[in-house]
Structures are given as structure tokens and as C-alpha cells.
Amino acid sequence: MAKIKYYYDTETCRYERVKTSPLEYVINALGLLFVCVIFGIFFAWAYLAIFPSPNELKLVKENEELLYHYNSMNKELKNVQNMMTALQKRDDDIYRTIFEAEPIPMEIRQAGTGGSQKFQDLLESRLEREGLIINSLNKIDVIKRQMYIQSKSFDEIVELARSKQEMLAHIPAIQPIANKELKRLASGYGMRFHPILKVRRLHAGCDFSAPLGTPIYATGDGKVVKVQKSNRGYGNQVEIDHGFGYISKYAHMSKFEVRVGQKVKRGQIIGLVGNTGLSVAPHCHYEVIYKNRKVNPVNYFFNDLTDEQYEEMVKISSQENQSLGY
């Protein structure tokens, strides 16, 4: 039972009982309730801070598992990126080199996709770790773009492979003059002394000495694009477009056996050796032009020479002697 309280009344000199009004009971009860609520909240917060709820424990565990799987996925993405890089390098260094196709520029290979603005919905969702998700999605987008570019490259390589046989027939691959004993190569590609101009200058082809009237052969399949008579420079000359970026030139001829627009086969006679233009002796000046650049014709004598003969031909062509003409 509640204790009864008394107070001393000085007027009556007696102890009088303290009477509590209903309002005071209500105020006291509310005060006690308020204190209990405060203490209840404090103890609940302290308990939850020390002992997480089952739902919180479950969420923490799920987050840990999601982070683990995210890191595993990132490792797999890294492996895919490494494999794609290796595939691109093999494509440029092997496949496209074999079929003489230009490598795909790196800025195209990089395949940019426009950054994180593409994932504006995720940014607006204000997830706690949206950065991780956007980073992974960006990587996947780049890989998808690179795979698309690589697939297009392989389509091109397939087409090149189908036309490889035709290309091999068209590329210059033999000497323009019969030269079984390798004695007719008089001057090779490089800086040579010109017999008429008396200066050192780039000799952009090979000179094959031969008697007047010796047959000159087309070094690959193609179409005749120039048949020109002249008393200067190259003299009488023929040019054959072999396709695939290759053109062969035959100069200082005495007679033509072809006409412009005519299709020729490798080994077909296109003219005869002469001594026209800037020339000091009967010979055939032969050039190979690849993609508008004059290259060393010796590198294209692989069809009619053994390995030993090719090495000997390279040795002969590298000697810095006097050319026979232009």
C-alpha cells in the first residue's frame, strides 16, 4: 500500500494528513510514464546496437554474399577483357597480317559507350552502392561493343580467306624474265648510280639484263592498265593492276604483246626486252607497287625460286652497283 504522508500544522500544533488531488495523481502518473518511456527507448537502442535483430543479421549476411559475388563477377569480367585483348592482338598480328588487311585502329577497338549517363535511372535511385553496379555495367557494355567489332573483323577475315586463292594468283610472285641460273639480275632495289644522269638516286625496281627480244612475262594475274610508248624515262612500258593493292611495271620494252584493258595470267608474255628510254643496254626494268608505294620486287620472287636461290637473289640484289637505266 502507498505510504500515507503527513505534515505538521503550526496553527493546530498537530500532524495533518497530506491530501493528494486527482490532478496531481494524473501529473505524477504521466511523469512516471514519460521517464519509463525514455528509459525504455534508451535500453531498446542500446540492445539493438549491441544485439542486431534477425532481419538485420540476414541483411548483413546478404550484403556480404552480394559483395563476394560482385568481386567474383569483376574477376570474371577482367578475365573476359584479357581474353578479348589477346583475341584482338591475334587478329591484328596474325589473321589480318596473313590476309594483308589493315589492323583495326585502337580508338575503334576501345569502343566507348557514353559513360555513366546511360544509367541515369540507377543514379536517381540513390542506392547505397550504385557505383559498383554502374562500374560493372560499363565494363559489360564495353565488352559487348568489342565483341561486336571483333565479330565484324572475323566476317571480313572469312571473306578474305575465301578470296585468298584468287589473291595468291594475282599477287606478283615470279621474275619477269626467265632467269634459272640467276645471272640476269643486273641491279636491285635501293640507292644506285645512274649510268646516264651520273648521280646516285633511288632505283625503285630491279633490272634484268637480257638480249633484245627476250620475252617478258606477267608476274601475276591482272588487268593491263597502261601500254605507253616513250623515248624518255621508262621508255616503252606496261603496267598491270593485279588487284589487292598491287601494280607491276615493266619498262624499256621493244615490243608490246598486250593492250590496255586486256586480262592476263601469270606467266603470259606481255612484251619483249628492249633498250628504250633512259637505258644503256637491253634490259627489263621491273617494279612492284603496293598501295601506291614502290617496294622491293625481290620480296615477290617466291614462286619460281628455291630457298637457296632466293637467298642468292637477295644477296645479288643488295649489291650497290650501277643500274642499267631509269
Buried (B, 14 or more C-beta within 10 A) or exposed (E): EEEEEEEEEEEEEEEEEEEEEEEEEEEEEEEEEEEEEEEEEEEEEEEEEEEEEEEEEEEEEEEEEEEEEBEEBBEEBEEBBEEBEEBBEEBBEEBBEEBBBEBBEEEEBEBEEEEBEEBEEBEEEEEEEBEBBBBBBBBBBBBEBBBEBBEEBEEBBEEBEEBEEEBBBBBBBBBBBBBEEBEBBBBBBBEBBBBEEEEEEEBBBBBBBBEEEBBBBBBBBBBBEEBBEBEEBBBBBBBBBBBBEBBBBBBBBBEBBBEEEBEBEBEBEBBBBBBBBBBEBBBBBBBBBBEEEBBBBBBBBEBBBEEEBBEBBBEBBEEEEBBBBB
